[in-house]
């Protein structure tokens, strides 16, 4: 959760959520929020992808 963001896709609808957000404590929450952003209902099928964020300091 601290390194990986998620992308959910259903047809042309796509939602993305970055990793390590305050108040987001589980992968399930990440996916749920990304679904909401995309307008994808909880019972709809999605393609799920993850991506790694590398922060440079």
C-alpha distance matrix in Angstrom:
0.0 3.8 5.5 5.4 7.1 9.3 13.1 15.3 19.0 22.2 25.4 25.5 22.8 19.4 16.5 13.6 10.7 9.2 5.7 6.0 8.8 11.1 11.7 8.7 7.8 6.9 6.5 10.2 10.2 8.4 11.0 13.7 13.5 13.6 16.5 18.3 18.2 19.8 22.2 21.3 22.2 20.4 23.1 23.1 21.9 19.2 18.3 14.5 13.2 10.1 10.6 9.7 10.4 12.8 14.2 17.8 19.5
3.8 0.0 3.8 6.1 8.2 11.4 15.0 17.8 21.4 24.8 27.7 27.4 24.8 21.3 18.2 14.9 11.8 9.1 5.4 4.4 8.1 10.3 12.1 10.0 9.5 10.0 10.1 13.7 13.1 11.1 14.1 16.6 15.8 15.8 19.1 20.5 19.9 21.8 24.5 23.9 25.2 23.6 26.5 26.3 25.2 22.3 21.1 17.4 15.5 12.0 11.2 9.2 8.7 10.3 11.0 14.5 15.9
5.5 3.8 0.0 3.8 6.9 10.3 13.7 16.9 20.2 23.8 26.4 26.0 23.9 20.2 17.6 14.1 11.7 8.9 5.9 7.0 10.5 13.4 15.3 12.9 12.8 12.4 11.5 15.1 15.0 12.3 14.7 17.7 16.9 16.1 19.4 21.3 20.3 21.6 24.6 24.0 25.6 24.3 26.9 26.3 24.7 21.4 19.7 16.0 13.5 9.8 8.2 5.6 5.6 7.4 9.3 12.7 15.0
5.4 6.1 3.8 0.0 3.8 6.7 10.1 13.2 16.5 20.0 22.7 22.5 20.4 16.8 14.4 11.1 9.2 7.3 5.3 8.0 10.8 14.1 15.5 12.4 12.6 11.4 9.4 12.8 13.1 10.0 11.6 15.0 14.4 13.1 16.2 18.4 17.5 18.4 21.5 20.6 22.4 21.2 23.6 22.7 21.0 17.7 15.9 12.3 9.8 6.1 5.3 4.5 6.2 9.3 11.6 15.2 17.8
7.1 8.2 6.9 3.8 0.0 3.8 7.0 10.3 13.6 17.2 19.8 19.3 17.0 13.4 10.7 7.4 5.6 4.5 4.4 8.1 9.7 13.3 14.5 11.4 12.6 11.4 9.2 11.9 11.5 7.9 9.3 12.5 11.5 9.7 13.0 15.1 13.9 14.8 18.0 17.4 19.5 18.7 21.3 20.2 18.9 15.5 14.0 10.6 8.5 5.5 5.3 6.4 7.2 10.9 12.8 16.5 19.1
9.3 11.4 10.3 6.7 3.8 0.0 3.8 6.6 10.1 13.6 16.3 16.3 13.9 10.4 8.2 5.7 5.4 6.8 7.7 11.2 12.0 15.4 15.8 12.4 13.6 11.7 8.6 10.4 10.6 6.9 6.8 10.2 9.8 7.3 10.0 12.7 11.9 12.1 15.1 14.1 16.2 15.6 17.9 16.6 15.1 11.7 10.4 7.1 5.7 4.4 6.4 9.0 10.5 14.3 16.4 20.0 22.8
13.1 15.0 13.7 10.1 7.0 3.8 0.0 3.8 6.6 10.3 12.8 12.5 10.5 6.9 5.6 4.4 6.6 8.9 10.9 14.5 14.8 18.2 18.5 15.2 16.8 14.8 11.7 12.5 12.7 9.3 7.9 10.8 10.4 6.9 8.8 11.7 10.5 9.6 12.9 11.9 14.6 14.7 16.7 14.7 13.2 9.5 8.1 5.9 5.1 6.1 7.9 11.3 12.8 16.5 18.7 22.1 25.0
15.3 17.8 16.9 13.2 10.3 6.6 3.8 0.0 3.8 7.0 10.1 10.5 8.2 5.6 5.3 6.6 8.9 12.0 13.8 17.1 17.0 20.0 19.6 16.3 17.9 15.5 12.3 12.0 12.5 9.9 7.2 9.4 9.8 6.4 6.4 9.9 9.6 7.8 10.4 8.6 11.3 11.5 13.1 10.9 9.5 5.9 5.6 4.8 6.5 8.8 11.4 14.8 16.5 20.3 22.4 25.9 28.7
19.0 21.4 20.2 16.5 13.6 10.1 6.6 3.8 0.0 3.8 6.3 7.1 5.7 4.4 6.6 8.9 12.0 15.1 17.3 20.7 20.5 23.5 23.1 20.0 21.6 19.2 15.9 15.4 16.0 13.6 10.7 12.3 12.7 9.3 8.3 11.4 10.9 7.9 10.1 8.3 11.3 12.5 13.3 10.2 8.6 5.3 5.1 6.7 8.4 11.5 13.8 17.5 19.2 22.8 25.1 28.4 31.4
22.2 24.8 23.8 20.0 17.2 13.6 10.3 7.0 3.8 0.0 3.8 6.1 5.3 6.5 9.2 12.2 15.2 18.5 20.7 24.0 23.5 26.2 25.5 22.4 24.0 21.6 18.4 17.2 17.9 16.1 12.8 13.5 14.4 11.5 9.3 12.0 12.1 8.6 9.4 7.1 9.8 11.5 11.5 7.9 6.8 5.1 6.5 9.3 11.7 15.0 17.5 21.2 23.0 26.6 28.9 32.1 35.1
25.4 27.7 26.4 22.7 19.8 16.3 12.8 10.1 6.3 3.8 0.0 3.8 5.6 7.9 11.4 14.4 17.8 20.9 23.5 26.9 26.3 29.2 28.7 25.7 27.6 25.2 22.0 20.9 21.5 19.5 16.4 17.1 17.7 14.5 12.6 14.8 14.3 10.6 11.4 9.9 12.7 14.9 14.5 10.7 9.7 8.5 9.1 12.2 14.1 17.4 19.5 23.2 24.9 28.4 30.7 33.7 36.8
25.5 27.4 26.0 22.5 19.3 16.3 12.5 10.5 7.1 6.1 3.8 0.0 3.8 6.4 10.1 13.1 16.7 19.7 22.7 26.1 25.3 28.3 28.2 25.4 27.7 25.7 22.7 21.9 21.9 19.6 17.0 17.6 17.3 14.1 12.7 14.3 13.0 9.3 10.7 10.5 13.9 16.5 16.8 13.3 12.7 11.0 11.3 13.7 14.9 17.7 19.2 22.8 24.0 27.4 29.3 32.2 35.2
22.8 24.8 23.9 20.4 17.0 13.9 10.5 8.2 5.7 5.3 5.6 3.8 0.0 3.8 6.9 10.4 13.8 17.1 20.1 23.2 22.2 24.9 24.6 22.0 24.4 22.6 19.8 18.8 18.5 16.4 13.9 14.1 13.6 10.6 9.1 10.5 9.2 5.5 7.1 7.3 10.9 13.6 14.6 11.4 11.5 9.6 10.6 12.3 13.7 16.2 17.9 21.3 22.3 25.9 27.6 30.7 33.4
19.4 21.3 20.2 16.8 13.4 10.4 6.9 5.6 4.4 6.5 7.9 6.4 3.8 0.0 3.8 6.8 10.4 13.5 16.5 19.8 19.0 22.0 22.0 19.2 21.6 19.9 17.0 16.6 16.2 13.6 11.5 12.5 11.6 8.1 7.9 9.9 8.0 5.1 8.3 8.3 12.0 13.8 15.4 12.6 12.1 9.2 9.4 10.0 10.8 12.9 14.3 17.7 18.6 22.1 23.9 27.0 29.8
16.5 18.2 17.6 14.4 10.7 8.2 5.6 5.3 6.6 9.2 11.4 10.1 6.9 3.8 0.0 3.8 6.9 10.3 13.3 16.3 15.3 18.2 18.2 15.6 18.1 16.8 14.3 14.1 13.1 10.3 8.9 9.8 8.3 4.7 6.0 7.6 5.4 4.4 8.1 8.5 11.8 13.1 15.5 13.5 13.3 10.3 10.6 10.0 10.5 11.6 12.9 15.9 16.4 20.1 21.5 24.8 27.3
13.6 14.9 14.1 11.1 7.4 5.7 4.4 6.6 8.9 12.2 14.4 13.1 10.4 6.8 3.8 0.0 3.8 6.7 9.8 13.1 12.5 15.8 16.4 13.7 16.2 15.1 12.8 13.5 12.4 9.0 8.7 10.6 8.6 5.3 8.3 9.9 7.6 8.0 11.6 11.9 14.8 15.5 18.1 16.4 15.8 12.4 11.9 10.1 9.4 9.3 10.0 12.5 12.7 16.4 17.7 21.1 23.6
10.7 11.8 11.7 9.2 5.6 5.4 6.6 8.9 12.0 15.2 17.8 16.7 13.8 10.4 6.9 3.8 0.0 3.8 6.6 9.5 8.7 12.1 12.8 10.2 12.8 12.3 10.5 11.8 10.1 6.5 7.9 9.7 7.3 5.5 9.3 10.4 8.7 10.4 13.5 13.8 16.1 16.1 19.1 18.1 17.7 14.5 14.2 11.6 10.8 9.5 9.9 11.5 11.3 14.9 15.8 19.3 21.5
9.2 9.1 8.9 7.3 4.5 6.8 8.9 12.0 15.1 18.5 20.9 19.7 17.1 13.5 10.3 6.7 3.8 0.0 3.8 6.9 7.0 10.8 12.5 10.3 12.6 12.6 11.3 13.5 11.9 8.4 10.6 12.8 10.5 9.3 13.1 14.1 12.2 14.0 17.2 17.6 19.8 19.6 22.6 21.6 20.9 17.6 16.7 13.8 12.0 9.7 8.9 9.2 8.1 11.5 12.1 15.7 17.8
5.7 5.4 5.9 5.3 4.4 7.7 10.9 13.8 17.3 20.7 23.5 22.7 20.1 16.5 13.3 9.8 6.6 3.8 0.0 3.8 5.7 9.3 11.1 8.7 10.1 10.3 9.5 12.5 11.1 8.1 11.0 13.4 11.8 11.3 14.9 16.1 15.0 16.9 19.8 19.7 21.4 20.5 23.6 23.0 22.1 19.0 18.0 14.6 12.8 9.8 9.0 8.4 7.5 10.5 11.2 14.9 16.8
6.0 4.4 7.0 8.0 8.1 11.2 14.5 17.1 20.7 24.0 26.9 26.1 23.2 19.8 16.3 13.1 9.5 6.9 3.8 0.0 3.8 6.5 8.8 7.3 8.5 9.9 10.6 13.4 11.7 9.7 13.2 15.0 13.3 13.8 17.3 18.0 17.1 19.5 22.1 22.2 23.5 22.4 25.6 25.5 24.9 22.0 21.4 17.9 16.3 13.2 12.5 11.1 9.7 11.7 11.5 15.0 16.1
8.8 8.1 10.5 10.8 9.7 12.0 14.8 17.0 20.5 23.5 26.3 25.3 22.2 19.0 15.3 12.5 8.7 7.0 5.7 3.8 0.0 3.8 6.3 5.6 8.3 10.4 11.4 13.4 10.6 9.1 12.7 13.6 11.3 12.4 15.9 15.8 14.9 17.9 20.2 20.7 22.0 21.1 24.6 24.7 24.6 21.9 21.8 18.7 17.6 15.1 14.7 14.0 12.4 14.6 14.0 17.3 18.1
11.1 10.3 13.4 14.1 13.3 15.4 18.2 20.0 23.5 26.2 29.2 28.3 24.9 22.0 18.2 15.8 12.1 10.8 9.3 6.5 3.8 0.0 3.8 5.6 7.9 11.0 13.1 14.6 11.5 11.2 14.9 15.1 12.9 14.9 18.0 17.4 16.9 20.2 22.0 22.7 23.5 22.4 26.1 26.6 26.9 24.6 24.8 21.7 21.0 18.5 18.3 17.5 15.8 17.7 16.6 19.6 19.8
11.7 12.1 15.3 15.5 14.5 15.8 18.5 19.6 23.1 25.5 28.7 28.2 24.6 22.0 18.2 16.4 12.8 12.5 11.1 8.8 6.3 3.8 0.0 3.8 6.0 9.3 11.9 12.6 9.3 10.2 13.7 13.1 11.5 14.2 16.8 16.0 16.4 19.6 20.9 21.3 21.5 20.2 23.8 24.8 25.4 23.5 24.3 21.3 21.2 19.2 19.7 19.3 18.3 20.5 19.9 23.1 23.4
8.7 10.0 12.9 12.4 11.4 12.4 15.2 16.3 20.0 22.4 25.7 25.4 22.0 19.2 15.6 13.7 10.2 10.3 8.7 7.3 5.6 5.6 3.8 0.0 3.8 6.0 8.2 9.1 6.1 6.6 10.2 10.2 9.1 11.4 14.0 14.0 14.5 17.4 18.8 18.8 19.1 17.5 21.0 21.8 22.1 20.1 20.7 17.6 17.6 15.7 16.6 16.6 16.1 18.8 18.8 22.3 23.2
7.8 9.5 12.8 12.6 12.6 13.6 16.8 17.9 21.6 24.0 27.6 27.7 24.4 21.6 18.1 16.2 12.8 12.6 10.1 8.5 8.3 7.9 6.0 3.8 0.0 3.8 7.2 8.5 6.8 8.1 11.3 11.8 11.7 13.9 16.1 16.6 17.6 20.0 21.4 20.8 20.7 18.5 21.7 22.9 22.9 21.0 21.5 18.2 18.3 16.1 17.3 17.0 17.0 19.4 19.8 23.2 24.1
6.9 10.0 12.4 11.4 11.4 11.7 14.8 15.5 19.2 21.6 25.2 25.7 22.6 19.9 16.8 15.1 12.3 12.6 10.3 9.9 10.4 11.0 9.3 6.0 3.8 0.0 3.8 5.3 5.2 6.5 8.9 9.9 10.9 12.6 14.4 15.6 16.9 18.8 20.1 18.9 18.7 16.2 19.1 20.1 19.8 18.1 18.5 15.2 15.6 13.8 15.7 15.9 16.8 19.5 20.6 24.2 25.6
6.5 10.1 11.5 9.4 9.2 8.6 11.7 12.3 15.9 18.4 22.0 22.7 19.8 17.0 14.3 12.8 10.5 11.3 9.5 10.6 11.4 13.1 11.9 8.2 7.2 3.8 0.0 3.8 5.4 5.0 6.2 8.5 9.9 10.6 12.3 14.3 15.4 16.6 18.3 16.6 16.8 14.5 17.0 17.6 16.8 14.7 14.8 11.5 12.0 10.5 12.9 13.8 15.2 18.3 20.0 23.7 25.6
10.2 13.7 15.1 12.8 11.9 10.4 12.5 12.0 15.4 17.2 20.9 21.9 18.8 16.6 14.1 13.5 11.8 13.5 12.5 13.4 13.4 14.6 12.6 9.1 8.5 5.3 3.8 0.0 3.8 5.4 5.2 6.1 8.6 9.9 10.5 12.3 14.3 15.4 16.3 14.4 14.0 11.2 13.9 14.9 14.7 13.4 14.4 11.7 13.3 12.8 15.6 17.1 18.5 21.8 23.3 27.1 28.9
10.2 13.1 15.0 13.1 11.5 10.6 12.7 12.5 16.0 17.9 21.5 21.9 18.5 16.2 13.1 12.4 10.1 11.9 11.1 11.7 10.6 11.5 9.3 6.1 6.8 5.2 5.4 3.8 0.0 3.8 5.4 5.0 6.1 8.5 9.8 10.5 12.3 14.2 15.2 14.1 13.9 11.8 15.1 16.2 16.6 15.0 16.2 13.6 14.8 13.9 16.1 17.3 18.0 21.3 22.3 26.0 27.6
8.4 11.1 12.3 10.0 7.9 6.9 9.3 9.9 13.6 16.1 19.5 19.6 16.4 13.6 10.3 9.0 6.5 8.4 8.1 9.7 9.1 11.2 10.2 6.6 8.1 6.5 5.0 5.4 3.8 0.0 3.8 5.5 5.3 6.2 8.6 10.0 10.7 12.5 14.3 13.4 14.2 12.8 16.0 16.1 15.9 13.6 14.1 11.2 11.7 10.6 12.6 14.0 14.6 18.1 19.3 23.0 24.9
11.0 14.1 14.7 11.6 9.3 6.8 7.9 7.2 10.7 12.8 16.4 17.0 13.9 11.5 8.9 8.7 7.9 10.6 11.0 13.2 12.7 14.9 13.7 10.2 11.3 8.9 6.2 5.2 5.4 3.8 0.0 3.8 5.5 5.1 6.1 8.6 9.9 10.6 12.1 10.5 11.2 9.7 12.6 12.4 12.1 9.9 10.9 8.4 10.0 10.2 12.9 15.2 16.5 20.2 21.8 25.5 27.7
13.7 16.6 17.7 15.0 12.5 10.2 10.8 9.4 12.3 13.5 17.1 17.6 14.1 12.5 9.8 10.6 9.7 12.8 13.4 15.0 13.6 15.1 13.1 10.2 11.8 9.9 8.5 6.1 5.0 5.5 3.8 0.0 3.8 5.5 5.1 6.3 8.8 10.0 10.4 9.2 9.1 7.5 11.1 11.7 12.5 11.2 13.2 11.5 13.5 13.9 16.5 18.6 19.6 23.2 24.4 28.1 30.1
13.5 15.8 16.9 14.4 11.5 9.8 10.4 9.8 12.7 14.4 17.7 17.3 13.6 11.6 8.3 8.6 7.3 10.5 11.8 13.3 11.3 12.9 11.5 9.1 11.7 10.9 9.9 8.6 6.1 5.3 5.5 3.8 0.0 3.8 5.4 5.0 6.2 8.7 9.8 9.9 10.8 10.4 14.0 14.1 15.1 13.2 14.7 13.0 14.2 14.1 16.0 17.8 18.1 21.6 22.4 26.0 27.8
13.6 15.8 16.1 13.1 9.7 7.3 6.9 6.4 9.3 11.5 14.5 14.1 10.6 8.1 4.7 5.3 5.5 9.3 11.3 13.8 12.4 14.9 14.2 11.4 13.9 12.6 10.6 9.9 8.5 6.2 5.1 5.5 3.8 0.0 3.8 5.4 5.1 6.3 8.7 8.5 10.5 10.8 13.9 13.0 13.3 10.8 11.8 10.2 11.2 11.6 13.4 15.8 16.4 20.1 21.3 24.8 27.0
16.5 19.1 19.4 16.2 13.0 10.0 8.8 6.4 8.3 9.3 12.6 12.7 9.1 7.9 6.0 8.3 9.3 13.1 14.9 17.3 15.9 18.0 16.8 14.0 16.1 14.4 12.3 10.5 9.8 8.6 6.1 5.1 5.4 3.8 0.0 3.8 5.5 5.2 6.0 4.9 6.7 7.4 10.4 9.4 10.4 8.6 10.8 10.2 12.4 13.7 16.1 18.9 19.9 23.6 25.0 28.6 30.8
18.3 20.5 21.3 18.4 15.1 12.7 11.7 9.9 11.4 12.0 14.8 14.3 10.5 9.9 7.6 9.9 10.4 14.1 16.1 18.0 15.8 17.4 16.0 14.0 16.6 15.6 14.3 12.3 10.5 10.0 8.6 6.3 5.0 5.4 3.8 0.0 3.8 5.4 5.0 6.0 7.3 8.6 12.0 11.6 13.4 12.2 14.5 14.0 15.8 16.8 18.8 21.3 21.6 25.3 26.2 29.6 31.6
18.2 19.9 20.3 17.5 13.9 11.9 10.5 9.6 10.9 12.1 14.3 13.0 9.2 8.0 5.4 7.6 8.7 12.2 15.0 17.1 14.9 16.9 16.4 14.5 17.6 16.9 15.4 14.3 12.3 10.7 9.9 8.8 6.2 5.1 5.5 3.8 0.0 3.8 5.6 7.8 10.2 12.0 15.1 13.9 15.2 13.2 14.8 14.2 15.2 16.0 17.3 19.8 19.7 23.3 24.0 27.3 29.3
19.8 21.8 21.6 18.4 14.8 12.1 9.6 7.8 7.9 8.6 10.6 9.3 5.5 5.1 4.4 8.0 10.4 14.0 16.9 19.5 17.9 20.2 19.6 17.4 20.0 18.8 16.6 15.4 14.2 12.5 10.6 10.0 8.7 6.3 5.2 5.4 3.8 0.0 3.8 5.4 8.9 11.2 13.6 11.6 12.6 10.7 12.3 12.6 14.0 15.6 17.3 20.2 20.7 24.4 25.5 28.8 31.2
22.2 24.5 24.6 21.5 18.0 15.1 12.9 10.4 10.1 9.4 11.4 10.7 7.1 8.3 8.1 11.6 13.5 17.2 19.8 22.1 20.2 22.0 20.9 18.8 21.4 20.1 18.3 16.3 15.2 14.3 12.1 10.4 9.8 8.7 6.0 5.0 5.6 3.8 0.0 3.8 6.4 9.6 11.7 10.2 12.3 11.5 14.0 14.7 16.9 18.7 20.7 23.6 24.2 27.9 29.0 32.3 34.6
21.3 23.9 24.0 20.6 17.4 14.1 11.9 8.6 8.3 7.1 9.9 10.5 7.3 8.3 8.5 11.9 13.8 17.6 19.7 22.2 20.7 22.7 21.3 18.8 20.8 18.9 16.6 14.4 14.1 13.4 10.5 9.2 9.9 8.5 4.9 6.0 7.8 5.4 3.8 0.0 3.8 6.7 8.3 6.5 8.5 8.1 11.2 12.2 15.0 17.2 19.7 22.9 24.0 27.8 29.3 32.8 35.2
22.2 25.2 25.6 22.4 19.5 16.2 14.6 11.3 11.3 9.8 12.7 13.9 10.9 12.0 11.8 14.8 16.1 19.8 21.4 23.5 22.0 23.5 21.5 19.1 20.7 18.7 16.8 14.0 13.9 14.2 11.2 9.1 10.8 10.5 6.7 7.3 10.2 8.9 6.4 3.8 0.0 3.8 5.5 5.4 8.6 9.5 13.1 14.0 17.2 19.3 22.2 25.2 26.4 30.2 31.7 35.3 37.6
20.4 23.6 24.3 21.2 18.7 15.6 14.7 11.5 12.5 11.5 14.9 16.5 13.6 13.8 13.1 15.5 16.1 19.6 20.5 22.4 21.1 22.4 20.2 17.5 18.5 16.2 14.5 11.2 11.8 12.8 9.7 7.5 10.4 10.8 7.4 8.6 12.0 11.2 9.6 6.7 3.8 0.0 3.8 5.7 8.2 9.4 12.9 13.2 16.5 18.4 21.6 24.4 25.9 29.6 31.2 34.9 37.1
23.1 26.5 26.9 23.6 21.3 17.9 16.7 13.1 13.3 11.5 14.5 16.8 14.6 15.4 15.5 18.1 19.1 22.6 23.6 25.6 24.6 26.1 23.8 21.0 21.7 19.1 17.0 13.9 15.1 16.0 12.6 11.1 14.0 13.9 10.4 12.0 15.1 13.6 11.7 8.3 5.5 3.8 0.0 3.8 6.6 9.2 12.9 14.1 17.7 20.1 23.5 26.5 28.4 32.1 34.0 37.7 40.1
23.1 26.3 26.3 22.7 20.2 16.6 14.7 10.9 10.2 7.9 10.7 13.3 11.4 12.6 13.5 16.4 18.1 21.6 23.0 25.5 24.7 26.6 24.8 21.8 22.9 20.1 17.6 14.9 16.2 16.1 12.4 11.7 14.1 13.0 9.4 11.6 13.9 11.6 10.2 6.5 5.4 5.7 3.8 0.0 3.8 6.5 10.2 12.1 15.7 18.5 21.8 25.1 27.1 30.8 32.9 36.5 39.1
21.9 25.2 24.7 21.0 18.9 15.1 13.2 9.5 8.6 6.8 9.7 12.7 11.5 12.1 13.3 15.8 17.7 20.9 22.1 24.9 24.6 26.9 25.4 22.1 22.9 19.8 16.8 14.7 16.6 15.9 12.1 12.5 15.1 13.3 10.4 13.4 15.2 12.6 12.3 8.5 8.6 8.2 6.6 3.8 0.0 3.8 7.1 9.4 13.1 16.2 19.6 23.1 25.4 29.1 31.5 35.0 37.8
19.2 22.3 21.4 17.7 15.5 11.7 9.5 5.9 5.3 5.1 8.5 11.0 9.6 9.2 10.3 12.4 14.5 17.6 19.0 22.0 21.9 24.6 23.5 20.1 21.0 18.1 14.7 13.4 15.0 13.6 9.9 11.2 13.2 10.8 8.6 12.2 13.2 10.7 11.5 8.1 9.5 9.4 9.2 6.5 3.8 0.0 3.8 6.0 9.5 12.7 16.0 19.5 21.8 25.4 27.9 31.4 34.3
18.3 21.1 19.7 15.9 14.0 10.4 8.1 5.6 5.1 6.5 9.1 11.3 10.6 9.4 10.6 11.9 14.2 16.7 18.0 21.4 21.8 24.8 24.3 20.7 21.5 18.5 14.8 14.4 16.2 14.1 10.9 13.2 14.7 11.8 10.8 14.5 14.8 12.3 14.0 11.2 13.1 12.9 12.9 10.2 7.1 3.8 0.0 3.8 6.7 10.3 13.4 17.0 19.6 23.1 25.9 29.2 32.3
14.5 17.4 16.0 12.3 10.6 7.1 5.9 4.8 6.7 9.3 12.2 13.7 12.3 10.0 10.0 10.1 11.6 13.8 14.6 17.9 18.7 21.7 21.3 17.6 18.2 15.2 11.5 11.7 13.6 11.2 8.4 11.5 13.0 10.2 10.2 14.0 14.2 12.6 14.7 12.2 14.0 13.2 14.1 12.1 9.4 6.0 3.8 0.0 3.8 6.9 10.4 13.8 16.4 20.0 22.7 26.1 29.2
13.2 15.5 13.5 9.8 8.5 5.7 5.1 6.5 8.4 11.7 14.1 14.9 13.7 10.8 10.5 9.4 10.8 12.0 12.8 16.3 17.6 21.0 21.2 17.6 18.3 15.6 12.0 13.3 14.8 11.7 10.0 13.5 14.2 11.2 12.4 15.8 15.2 14.0 16.9 15.0 17.2 16.5 17.7 15.7 13.1 9.5 6.7 3.8 0.0 3.8 6.8 10.4 13.2 16.6 19.5 22.8 26.0
10.1 12.0 9.8 6.1 5.5 4.4 6.1 8.8 11.5 15.0 17.4 17.7 16.2 12.9 11.6 9.3 9.5 9.7 9.8 13.2 15.1 18.5 19.2 15.7 16.1 13.8 10.5 12.8 13.9 10.6 10.2 13.9 14.1 11.6 13.7 16.8 16.0 15.6 18.7 17.2 19.3 18.4 20.1 18.5 16.2 12.7 10.3 6.9 3.8 0.0 3.8 6.9 9.8 13.2 16.1 19.5 22.6
10.6 11.2 8.2 5.3 5.3 6.4 7.9 11.4 13.8 17.5 19.5 19.2 17.9 14.3 12.9 10.0 9.9 8.9 9.0 12.5 14.7 18.3 19.7 16.6 17.3 15.7 12.9 15.6 16.1 12.6 12.9 16.5 16.0 13.4 16.1 18.8 17.3 17.3 20.7 19.7 22.2 21.6 23.5 21.8 19.6 16.0 13.4 10.4 6.8 3.8 0.0 3.8 6.6 9.8 12.9 16.1 19.3
9.7 9.2 5.6 4.5 6.4 9.0 11.3 14.8 17.5 21.2 23.2 22.8 21.3 17.7 15.9 12.5 11.5 9.2 8.4 11.1 14.0 17.5 19.3 16.6 17.0 15.9 13.8 17.1 17.3 14.0 15.2 18.6 17.8 15.8 18.9 21.3 19.8 20.2 23.6 22.9 25.2 24.4 26.5 25.1 23.1 19.5 17.0 13.8 10.4 6.9 3.8 0.0 3.8 6.4 9.7 12.9 16.1
10.4 8.7 5.6 6.2 7.2 10.5 12.8 16.5 19.2 23.0 24.9 24.0 22.3 18.6 16.4 12.7 11.3 8.1 7.5 9.7 12.4 15.8 18.3 16.1 17.0 16.8 15.2 18.5 18.0 14.6 16.5 19.6 18.1 16.4 19.9 21.6 19.7 20.7 24.2 24.0 26.4 25.9 28.4 27.1 25.4 21.8 19.6 16.4 13.2 9.8 6.6 3.8 0.0 3.8 6.3 9.7 12.8
12.8 10.3 7.4 9.3 10.9 14.3 16.5 20.3 22.8 26.6 28.4 27.4 25.9 22.1 20.1 16.4 14.9 11.5 10.5 11.7 14.6 17.7 20.5 18.8 19.4 19.5 18.3 21.8 21.3 18.1 20.2 23.2 21.6 20.1 23.6 25.3 23.3 24.4 27.9 27.8 30.2 29.6 32.1 30.8 29.1 25.4 23.1 20.0 16.6 13.2 9.8 6.4 3.8 0.0 3.8 6.5 9.8
14.2 11.0 9.3 11.6 12.8 16.4 18.7 22.4 25.1 28.9 30.7 29.3 27.6 23.9 21.5 17.7 15.8 12.1 11.2 11.5 14.0 16.6 19.9 18.8 19.8 20.6 20.0 23.3 22.3 19.3 21.8 24.4 22.4 21.3 25.0 26.2 24.0 25.5 29.0 29.3 31.7 31.2 34.0 32.9 31.5 27.9 25.9 22.7 19.5 16.1 12.9 9.7 6.3 3.8 0.0 3.8 6.5
17.8 14.5 12.7 15.2 16.5 20.0 22.1 25.9 28.4 32.1 33.7 32.2 30.7 27.0 24.8 21.1 19.3 15.7 14.9 15.0 17.3 19.6 23.1 22.3 23.2 24.2 23.7 27.1 26.0 23.0 25.5 28.1 26.0 24.8 28.6 29.6 27.3 28.8 32.3 32.8 35.3 34.9 37.7 36.5 35.0 31.4 29.2 26.1 22.8 19.5 16.1 12.9 9.7 6.5 3.8 0.0 3.8
19.5 15.9 15.0 17.8 19.1 22.8 25.0 28.7 31.4 35.1 36.8 35.2 33.4 29.8 27.3 23.6 21.5 17.8 16.8 16.1 18.1 19.8 23.4 23.2 24.1 25.6 25.6 28.9 27.6 24.9 27.7 30.1 27.8 27.0 30.8 31.6 29.3 31.2 34.6 35.2 37.6 37.1 40.1 39.1 37.8 34.3 32.3 29.2 26.0 22.6 19.3 16.1 12.8 9.8 6.5 3.8 0.0
